[in-house]
Every structure is written in C-alpha cells, then in structure tokens.
Amino acid sequence: MSDIGSLRTFSVQVSQTLMQGAQQTMREVLDNADRLDRRKGNIAESALQRIQDNQAVAQKMAESRNKIDVFV
C-alpha cells in the first residue's frame, strides 16, 4: 500500500510542478507580448511624428514657392 501512496504523492508533485512551469511560461509569454506591443506603439508614434514633420516641411516649402511665384 505504501508504494501506491508514494506513487500518488509523486504523481501529485509532478502535476504541481508541471502546472507551475506552465503558469510561469504563460506569464513570461504575456510579459513579452506586452513588451512587444509597447515597442510597436513607440515605433508607430515615432513614424507618425516623422510623417507629420515631413508634411510640415513640405507645406512650408510649398508656401515659400507660392510667395516666390507671386513675387516674380
């Protein structure tokens, strides 16, 4: 009977260990996904800012060209 009890205890311990490992792995996956989302957000914001800056420069150049055309 003690062999069966030992096997049950071993089985429970293995099950708990596997469950803890799976939970830890899932936490790490979710943490990495959150980190990746933040990085993608930062990249998108940076790209949008560059586009807006380029458009502002293009707009100023167009206004300057219009002023030159009117002057000439």
N, C-alpha and C positions, 0 to 999 in steps of 0.2 A: 503494500500500500504506500509506503514512503516513496517508492520510485514514481508512482503516479502523481503524488503530491509534488515531488521535485520537478517532474515534467510540466505540471500545471504552473508552478511558480516560474520555471524557466520560460514557458510559453508566454505568460503574462508579462514578464520582464522584457522579453524580446519584442512583444507587441507594443509596450510602452516606449521602448527605445526607438522603434521604427516610427511611431506616432510623433514623438518629439523631434526626430530627424526630419520628418515630412513637414511639420509645423515650422521648424527653423528654416528649411529650404524655401517654404512658401513666403515667409516673412522677408527673406533675402530677395526673392524674385519680385515681390511687391515694392520693396525699397528701391531696387534697381529700376523698376518700371517708373516709379515716381521721379527718380533722379533723371532718367531719360526724358520724361515729359517736361521737367523743368528746363533741361538743356534745349530741347526742341523749342520751347516757348521763348527762351532767351535768344536763340538763333532767329526765330521768326520776328521777334521785336527788333532785333538789330537790322535785319534785312529790310523791314518796313521803314525803319528810320533812314537807312541809306537811300531807299527809293524816294522817300519824301524830300530828303536833302537834294538829291539829283533833280527832282522835279522843281524844287525852289530855284536852283541854279539855272535850269533851263528856262524857267519863267522870267527870271531877271535878265537873262541874255536876250530873250525874245523882246522884252520891254526896251532894252537898250537898242536893239536893232530897229525897233519901231521909232524910237526917238531919233536915231541917226537918219533913217529914211525920211522922216518929217523934216529934219534939219536940212538935209541935202535937197 
